[in-house]
Amino acid sequence: MANDTLTGAARTDAEISGLDALEIAGREKEVSRGARLWASTWPKLAALAIAIGLWQVVVWSGWKPPYSLPGPVTVAEELARQAGGRQLWDGLATTLQRAALGYVFSVAVGLLVGLAVARSKVLRAAIGSMITALQTMPSIAWFPLAILLFELSEKAIFFVVVLGAAPSIANGVISGVDYVPPLLVRAGRNLGARGLNLYRYVIAPAALPAIVAGLKQGWAFSWRSLMAGELLVVGISQTSLGAQLTYSRELSDAPWLLATMIVILVVGLVVDAAFGAADRAIRRRWGVLDQAGQ
């Protein structure tokens, strides 16, 4: 009897030791926030260094004259000069204001249309394919109609931005709602969720990843549409990034043109990072994110 007790105690100690070892091993795998930041940053820095190196090699090759394709140092100096003045910041503020206004309105329209189509079979049959067709239309194709309707004005740019972004957001909502498991919906109804509460507490959280993906794609379409609009509609008194691209091209100022393009690229990278953070937060909440590796 005593031997059995000792054996059981030894087995219990061994199991506890094994659990402790697993916990310690898990802690050892955890990395600091600085290490995670560096792990996600150095590939981007390496890609940037490679791109700049290739750019410089092309300049050294003499493929184009320096006044047509300046080197990275020349463009960096022009970017620093632009950053020291008001013109770049005024143009950036104008462009971001247009982007925010058009995108917010596109989100409202896309969410409402997407939810309505996802909920109604009649609407899905009537305009479901039309939404996809609108999404596939190039944004530049809307500008002749926009100029006819609104002339060279802010409304023309706003019109094209909304038509470029809203269909993508609506398709994201429709796709997210379609892929909500029916069992989850039935469970919500059994627990008393009906009408708007069913969408608020069951369908919307389950469809959130696809909705965020649609929002991200909608931003890409709206940003692209906005840049096309600002390149074409340059008669407006306000300066903008697109207008600066047009002016630099007309003046054959390659350093100014490339510096403005870099600013547009940086804005896109910042917004993409924001959507990436939102996506990681959703995956972490769903328990599908590796905590040690992120």
MOLIN-V185335 format. One record per pair of residues at least 4 apart in sequence whose C-alpha atoms are under 7 Angstrom apart, sorted by the first residue. I is the first residue (numbers start at 0). J is the second residue. Records with the same first field share a line. If there is no record, write none. Layout:
BEGIN
I = J / J
END
This chain:
BEGIN
0 = 4
1 = 5
2 = 6
3 = 7
4 = 8
5 = 9
6 = 10
7 = 11
8 = 12
9 = 13
10 = 14
11 = 15
12 = 16
13 = 17
14 = 18
15 = 19
16 = 20
17 = 21
18 = 22
19 = 23
20 = 24
21 = 25
22 = 26
23 = 27
24 = 28
25 = 29
28 = 291
29 = 291
30 = 34 / 35 / 291
31 = 35
32 = 36
33 = 37
34 = 38
35 = 39 / 293
36 = 40
37 = 41
40 = 44
41 = 45
42 = 46
43 = 47
44 = 48
45 = 49
46 = 50
47 = 51
48 = 52
49 = 53
50 = 54
51 = 55 / 71
52 = 56
53 = 57
54 = 58
55 = 59 / 70 / 71
56 = 60
57 = 61 / 62
58 = 62 / 68 / 69 / 70
63 = 67 / 68
64 = 68
65 = 69
66 = 253
67 = 253
68 = 253
69 = 73 / 74 / 253 / 254
70 = 74
71 = 75
72 = 76
73 = 77 / 254
74 = 78 / 254 / 257 / 258
75 = 79
76 = 80
77 = 81 / 254 / 255 / 258
78 = 82 / 258
79 = 83
80 = 84
81 = 87
82 = 87
85 = 89
86 = 90
87 = 91
88 = 92
89 = 93 / 238
90 = 94 / 238 / 239 / 240
91 = 95 / 239 / 240
92 = 96
93 = 97 / 238 / 239
94 = 98 / 239 / 240
95 = 99
96 = 100
97 = 101
98 = 102 / 222 / 225
99 = 103
100 = 104
101 = 105 / 157 / 160 / 161
102 = 106 / 161 / 218 / 221
103 = 107
104 = 108
105 = 109 / 161 / 164 / 165
106 = 110 / 165 / 168
107 = 111
108 = 112 / 165
109 = 113 / 165 / 166 / 168 / 169
110 = 114 / 168 / 169 / 172
111 = 115
112 = 116 / 169
113 = 117 / 169 / 170 / 172 / 173
114 = 118 / 172 / 173
115 = 119
116 = 122 / 123 / 127
117 = 123 / 173 / 176
119 = 123
120 = 124
121 = 125
122 = 126 / 127
123 = 127
126 = 130
128 = 132
129 = 133
130 = 134 / 166
131 = 135 / 166
132 = 136
133 = 166
134 = 163 / 166 / 167
138 = 159 / 163 / 224
139 = 227
141 = 145 / 159
142 = 146 / 159
143 = 147
144 = 148
145 = 149 / 155 / 158 / 159
146 = 150 / 151 / 155
149 = 154 / 155
150 = 155
151 = 155 / 232 / 234
152 = 235
153 = 157
154 = 158
155 = 159
156 = 160 / 225 / 228
157 = 161
158 = 162
159 = 163 / 224
160 = 164 / 221 / 224 / 225
161 = 165 / 221
162 = 166
163 = 220 / 221 / 224
164 = 168 / 217 / 218 / 220 / 221
165 = 169 / 217
166 = 170
167 = 171 / 213 / 216 / 217
168 = 172 / 213 / 214 / 217
169 = 173
170 = 174 / 213
171 = 175 / 209 / 210 / 212 / 213
172 = 176 / 209 / 210 / 213
173 = 177
174 = 178 / 209
175 = 179 / 206 / 207 / 209 / 210
176 = 202 / 206
179 = 202 / 205 / 206
180 = 184
181 = 185
182 = 186
183 = 187
184 = 188 / 201
185 = 189
186 = 190
187 = 191 / 192 / 197 / 201
188 = 192 / 193
192 = 196 / 197
193 = 197
194 = 198
195 = 199
196 = 200
197 = 201 / 202
198 = 202 / 203
199 = 203
200 = 204
201 = 205
202 = 206
203 = 207
206 = 210
207 = 211
208 = 212
209 = 213
210 = 214
211 = 215
212 = 216
213 = 217
214 = 218
215 = 219 / 274
216 = 220
217 = 221
218 = 222
219 = 223
220 = 224
221 = 225
222 = 226
223 = 227
224 = 228
225 = 229
226 = 230 / 241
227 = 231
228 = 232
229 = 233 / 241 / 242
230 = 241 / 242 / 245
233 = 242
238 = 242
239 = 243
240 = 244 / 259
241 = 245
242 = 246
243 = 247
244 = 248 / 256 / 259
245 = 249
246 = 250
247 = 251 / 252 / 253 / 255 / 256
248 = 252 / 256
252 = 256
253 = 257
254 = 258
255 = 259
256 = 260
257 = 261
258 = 262
259 = 263
260 = 264
261 = 265
262 = 266
263 = 267
264 = 268
265 = 269
266 = 270
267 = 271
268 = 272
269 = 273
270 = 274
271 = 275
272 = 276
273 = 277
274 = 278
275 = 279
276 = 280
277 = 281
278 = 282
279 = 283
280 = 284
281 = 285
282 = 286 / 287 / 288
283 = 287 / 288
289 = 293
END
